[in-house]
Amino acid sequence: MEFRLNELQKIVRDTAREIATKEVSKYVEEIERTRSVPEALMETIAAAGILGIPFAEYLGGVDAGYIAMSCAYEEIAKVCPSVSVSLLVCVSFLESVKNYGTEEQIEKFVPDGIRGKFRGSLAFTEPGTGSDPKQIITTAKKEGDYYVINGTKRFITNAVYNGPILLFARDSETQNITAFVFDKLGEGYSTSTPWDVVGMRGSAIYDVFLDNVRVHKSCILGKPGEGFPILLGTVAHSKVALCATFVGTMAASYELAVKYAKEKMHRDKPISKFPSVQLKIAQIAAKLESARLLTLKLSEESDDRSNIERVKAWVGMVKAYVSDISVETNMLAMNVLGAYGVTEEYKVESFLRDSLIAPHIEGVSDLQRVIAGSYILSGADALV
Ligand SMILES: Cc1cc2nc3c(=O)[nH]c(=O)nc-3n(C[C@H](O)[C@H](O)[C@H](O)COP(=O)(O)OP(=O)(O)OC[C@H]3O[C@@H](n4cnc5c(N)ncnc54)[C@H](O)[C@@H]3O)c2cc1C
């Protein structure tokens, strides 16, 4: 691994940084208050090419790979982690269609998705299962050339926006999990009010109710009954992006803590002169760098498709590690600010609340470690 970004990766990172500081920053308060990312901001982000970073140029993408994508998520999350989560779900949807879709499906969704014409969703979680999606019970009953889908999906990001959903259901023929892509907001599709959550409030989550939703067999991604590997591949991409997002929360809190330590005076000297504060800043810096480096390494592994087993082992392991470090780091930053750290004015509390989502999304951390450990022990080359 090179420790320096190449020219294209730098351009992508700098573009994302500019968009984040000049555009995303204007909307942060509105996003958190209204629990939604405004259309105008999504258009600006799409116009800057952010949604197309990992995709080939012939599809309208930038072809800059996962490392560049992770840099972009980190920059955006430093300003508003909710925007990063909303975006990463859009990109993960497109990535799945690109990897597992037919020519027609790729042509239908990917170029428009990169242009920000819609916001995709992914739906595997149900009231009875999240980390263990083999237990999915949403049904897809085959009727001629159509499938009739019934069930409830839980905690779905981007569920209320116009666009397609990649939904996993158990089909009546194979009794296995099948991946369907169809338009949200059609007949039989409805949503709950948003869930009240501790953080990431701007990328609100909803229950999705499927009441006799009729989809044509051409809406299947891959083959009937072969949806489970698609689900694993899809969440593998979004876990990389989530790691980068939570690195962004750490980087933001780190900068806020350093600034505060230099400005806050005690007996005519800044608190940055106290060893107790220096110690915390050094701990935060080390944790931030370790999480960032692991995320970039994971991104590099994800770009190299030659050893998919290693990526599978890495992804859960790194996601669990970065999640824990993210909470610890944001907490340490809050400590640097003393009581000001818990006030809304000083912003660290908001990044800490966002980081609390990390160990509980896309499979809880304990299970991620169990899965990673079992891959390693079954011979996957996870540590080099
Ligand atoms: C902000 C946010 C956004 C989200 N967006 C989406 C989305 O867009 N689409 C989507 O589908 N989902 C989404 N989710 C859902 C999320 O991915 C799941 O909630 C998550 O995977 C955890 O599942 P769970 O809540 O069912 O917890 P569980 O998996 O039930 O875990 C609960 C506890 O049980 C333990 N446990 C569970 N199973 C086992 C087992 N087999 N062996 C041992 N221990 C076990 C776990 O360690 C954990 O402590 C989102 C969630 C949040 C908070």
Residues whose N, C-alpha, C, O or C-beta is under 5 A from the ligand:
A	BS01	LIG	L122 A123 F124 T125 T129 G130 S131 D132 R154 F155 I156 T157 M200 I205 I357 H360 I361 E362 G363 V364 D366 L367
